[in-house]
């Protein structure tokens, strides 16, 4: 890395740092500061964002430019899959209910549900969704995917249904797991119609992007018992406001956008950038190149 001049800056210093810069590492994936400073990016050739999602980074001028965008695809796959499995196990085995009863010093014997044979429909058939499918299948669950393209013999999901037709398919599953990227097609994807089509016993797990779920519709569904609960790691507004009704909605479990953040995740992100930077300096093809029109790294979707 001795071939480069490194500039470490906060957002307020970005306009000066961008002068003559050919590459940019965006560590804060939720920041929109780049769009505000696009006029200073005339020398920029490559942007790497230290997250799987790039929705906060992309804007029209960047999409239309020749600047290459890469992301952190692969870093969070297994941790997020484990988080989804933990969320399902906690719901299936009444762990959260047991914690509430313990806090109230109440002894209440109950029967939990088996994991084997439970059905999960995973929205998002990219790398993270596939790791989730493999892990859930390994513990005996039945899994299907929902993506842009239908398939009948997918190696990880078996069957992939169209995410544009969720209403017709969510009645099949016990767990609707959302890991879809935020795009114009997925914004508000899980709305009142989808929630109403789910089983009353079904549970939503969202580790994708908050705005893919219409939160007002979800709160209403939880309060009415249209679904049994939700495990939410992402939200329309983050941090989740203290007055959000999701905090105490029936059956709702809130976590602080942490599904992929295991010990060592920062080092893994930094190493991934260094490896891509070495490719860039050697004029070799970069890995994890984002299709700026689609909003994610193309692959099996």
C-alpha positions in Angstrom: 0.0 0.0 0.0 3.0 2.3 -0.1 2.0 3.3 -3.6 -0.9 5.5 -2.3 -1.4 8.6 -0.2 -4.0 7.8 2.4 -6.3 10.6 3.7 -8.4 9.8 6.8 -11.2 12.4 7.1 -14.5 13.2 8.8 -17.5 14.2 6.7 -16.8 17.9 7.2 -13.3 17.6 5.6 -14.4 15.5 2.7 -14.5 18.4 0.1 -10.8 19.1 0.5 -9.8 15.4 0.8 -11.6 14.6 -2.5 -9.4 16.9 -4.5 -7.4 14.7 -6.8 -8.6 11.5 -5.1 -9.0 8.5 -7.4 -10.4 6.1 -4.8 -12.7 6.5 -1.8 -13.5 4.1 1.1 -16.9 4.9 2.6 -16.9 3.5 6.1 -20.3 4.9 7.2 -22.7 3.1 4.9 -25.6 5.2 6.0 -24.0 8.5 5.2 -25.3 10.6 2.2 -22.4 13.0 2.4 -20.9 11.9 -0.9 -23.9 13.2 -2.8 -23.5 16.6 -1.2 -19.8 16.7 -2.3 -20.1 15.2 -5.8 -18.9 18.4 -7.4 -15.5 17.7 -5.8 -15.2 14.1 -7.2 -13.9 14.8 -10.7 -10.9 12.5 -10.2 -12.7 9.7 -8.6 -12.5 6.3 -10.3 -13.6 3.8 -7.6 -15.7 3.9 -4.4 -15.8 1.0 -1.9 -18.6 1.0 0.7 -18.0 -1.0 3.8 -21.4 -2.6 3.8 -23.5 -5.0 1.8 -26.2 -2.4 1.2 -25.4 0.6 -1.0 -28.8 2.3 -1.1 -27.7 5.2 1.0 -24.7 5.8 -1.2 -26.3 5.7 -4.7 -27.7 8.8 -6.3 -28.5 9.7 -9.9 -25.2 11.4 -10.8 -23.2 8.5 -9.4 -25.3 5.9 -11.2 -24.7 7.8 -14.5 -21.0 8.2 -14.0 -18.1 5.9 -14.9 -17.1 5.5 -11.3 -16.9 1.9 -10.2 -18.7 1.0 -6.9 -17.8 -2.1 -4.9 -19.3 -3.3 -1.6 -18.6 -5.7 1.3 -20.5 -8.7 -0.1 -19.5 -11.9 1.7 -18.4 -10.4 5.0 -21.8 -10.6 6.7 -23.3 -13.7 5.1 -22.7 -16.3 7.9 -23.2 -13.9 10.9 -26.5 -12.8 9.4 -27.6 -16.3 8.7 -26.8 -17.2 12.3 -28.8 -14.2 13.6 -31.8 -15.3 11.5 -31.5 -18.8 12.9 -31.2 -17.5 16.5 -34.3 -15.3 15.9 -36.3 -18.3 14.7 -35.1 -20.5 17.5 -36.0 -17.8 20.1 -39.5 -17.6 18.7 -39.9 -21.3 18.3 -38.6 -22.2 21.8 -40.4 -19.3 23.6 -37.1 -17.8 24.8 -38.3 -14.2 24.9 -41.5 -15.2 26.7 -39.4 -17.1 29.2 -37.3 -14.0 29.8 -40.4 -12.0 30.5 -41.8 -14.6 32.9 -38.5 -14.8 34.7 -38.5 -11.0 35.2 -41.9 -11.3 36.7 -40.8 -14.4 38.8 -43.5 -16.5 37.2 -43.1 -20.3 36.8 -45.1 -21.3 33.8 -44.6 -24.7 32.1 -45.3 -24.5 28.4 -44.7 -26.5 25.2 -42.5 -25.1 22.5 -42.6 -25.9 18.8 -40.2 -28.2 16.9 -37.8 -26.6 14.4 -37.7 -29.6 12.0 -40.3 -29.1 9.2 -40.9 -25.4 9.9 -41.1 -23.4 6.7 -39.2 -20.3 5.8 -39.6 -18.1 2.8 -36.4 -16.0 2.3 -36.9 -12.7 0.3 -33.6 -12.0 -1.3 -31.7 -14.7 -3.1 -28.2 -13.2 -3.2 -25.2 -14.3 -1.2 -26.7 -13.6 2.2 -30.1 -15.1 1.4 -28.3 -18.3 0.1 -26.3 -18.6 3.3 -29.5 -18.3 5.3 -31.2 -20.9 3.1 -28.3 -23.3 3.6 -28.2 -22.9 7.4 -31.9 -23.2 7.9 -32.0 -26.3 5.6 -29.2 -27.8 7.6 -31.2 -27.7 10.8 -34.2 -29.4 9.2 -36.3 -26.5 8.0 -38.0 -26.3 4.6 -36.9 -23.3 2.7 -38.0 -21.4 -0.4 -36.7 -18.2 -1.9 -38.4 -15.1 -3.3 -36.4 -13.1 -5.9 -36.5 -11.3 -9.2 -36.5 -14.5 -11.2 -38.5 -17.6 -10.6 -36.8 -21.0 -10.5 -37.9 -24.6 -9.8 -34.6 -26.4 -9.2 -32.3 -23.9 -7.4 -29.4 -25.6 -5.5 -30.0 -23.6 -2.3 -33.7 -22.8 -2.3 -35.2 -25.6 -4.4 -38.0 -23.3 -5.5 -37.7 -19.5 -6.0 -40.9 -17.5 -6.4 -41.3 -14.0 -7.7 -40.9 -11.4 -5.0 -43.4 -9.3 -6.9 -46.1 -11.9 -6.1 -45.5 -12.3 -2.4 -49.2 -12.2 -1.6 -49.7 -15.5 -3.5 -46.8 -17.2 -1.6 -46.5 -16.0 2.0 -49.3 -18.2 3.2 -46.9 -21.2 2.7 -44.4 -20.2 5.4 -44.1 -20.1 9.1 -41.2 -17.5 8.8 -41.0 -14.7 6.3 -37.3 -13.8 6.3 -36.4 -10.5 4.6 -32.9 -9.8 3.4 -33.7 -8.0 0.2 -31.6 -4.9 -0.7 -33.4 -1.6 -0.8 -34.4 -0.7 -4.4 -37.3 1.0 -5.9 -38.9 -2.4 -6.4 -38.4 -3.5 -2.7 -39.3 -0.3 -1.0 -42.6 -1.0 0.9 -42.6 -4.6 -0.4 -44.0 -6.0 2.8 -47.2 -4.1 3.2 -50.7 -4.7 4.6 -51.6 -7.0 1.7 -48.6 -9.2 2.3 -49.0 -9.3 6.1 -52.7 -10.1 5.7 -51.9 -13.0 3.5 -49.5 -14.6 6.0 -50.6 -17.2 8.5 -51.8 -15.9 11.9 -49.1 -18.0 13.5 -46.3 -16.7 11.1 -43.4 -14.6 12.2 -41.5 -11.9 10.2 -37.7 -11.6 10.5 -36.3 -8.5 8.9 -32.5 -8.2 8.6 -32.5 -6.5 5.2 -33.5 -2.9 5.0 -36.1 -1.1 7.2 -38.0 0.7 4.4 -38.8 -2.6 2.7 -41.4 -3.0 5.4 -44.3 -0.6 5.8 -44.0 -0.2 9.6 -47.5 1.3 10.2 -49.0 -1.8 8.4 -46.8 -4.1 10.5 -47.8 -2.4 13.8 -51.4 -2.8 12.8 -50.9 -6.5 11.9 -49.2 -7.2 15.2 -51.9 -5.4 17.3 -54.7 -7.3 15.5 -52.9 -10.6 15.7 -52.8 -11.0 12.0 -49.3 -12.5 12.5 -47.8 -13.8 15.7 -44.7 -11.6 15.9 -41.7 -10.0 14.3 -38.0 -9.9 14.9 -36.7 -6.6 13.5 -33.0 -5.6 13.2 -33.5 -2.7 10.7 -36.0 0.2 10.6 -37.2 3.1 8.5 -35.5 5.4 10.9 -32.4 4.4 12.9 -31.8 4.6 15.7 -35.4 3.6 16.3 -37.2 6.6 17.9 -38.2 6.2 21.5 -41.8 6.9 20.6 -42.0 4.2 17.9 -44.9 1.9 18.5 -42.7 -1.0 17.5 -41.0 -1.0 20.9 -44.0 -2.4 22.6 -46.0 -3.9 19.7 -47.3 -7.4 20.6 -44.7 -10.1 19.7 -42.2 -7.6 18.4 -38.5 -8.1 19.2 -36.2 -5.1 18.4 -32.4 -5.2 17.9 -30.1 -2.4 16.9 -29.0 -3.2 13.3 -26.5 -5.7 14.5 -27.3 -9.0 12.7 -24.0 -9.0 10.8 -21.7 -7.4 13.4 -19.8 -10.2 15.1 -16.5 -9.7 16.9 -13.8 -8.9 14.4 -16.2 -7.5 11.7 -14.3 -4.2 11.4 -11.0 -6.0 10.7 -12.7 -8.2 8.1 -14.1 -5.1 6.3 -10.7 -3.4 6.4 -8.9 -6.5 5.0 -11.5 -6.9 2.3 -10.9 -3.3 1.2 -7.1 -3.8 1.2 -7.3 -6.9 -0.9 -9.5 -5.0 -3.5 -7.2 -2.0 -3.3 -4.3 -4.3 -4.2 -6.2 -5.4 -7.2 -7.0 -1.9 -8.2 -3.4 -0.8 -8.0 -2.3 -3.8 -10.1 -5.0 -2.9 -12.7 -6.8 -6.3 -12.0 -10.6 -6.8 -12.0 -12.2 -5.7 -8.7 -14.4 -8.1 -6.7 -18.0 -7.2 -5.6 -18.7 -4.7 -8.3 -22.1 -3.2 -7.8 -24.5 -2.9 -10.7 -25.5 0.8 -10.0 -28.7 0.4 -11.9 -29.8 -2.6 -9.9 -28.3 -1.5 -6.6 -26.4 -4.7 -5.7 -23.8 -7.1 -6.9 -25.3 -9.2 -9.7 -25.4 -12.9 -9.2 -28.0 -15.6 -8.8 -31.1 -13.6 -7.8 
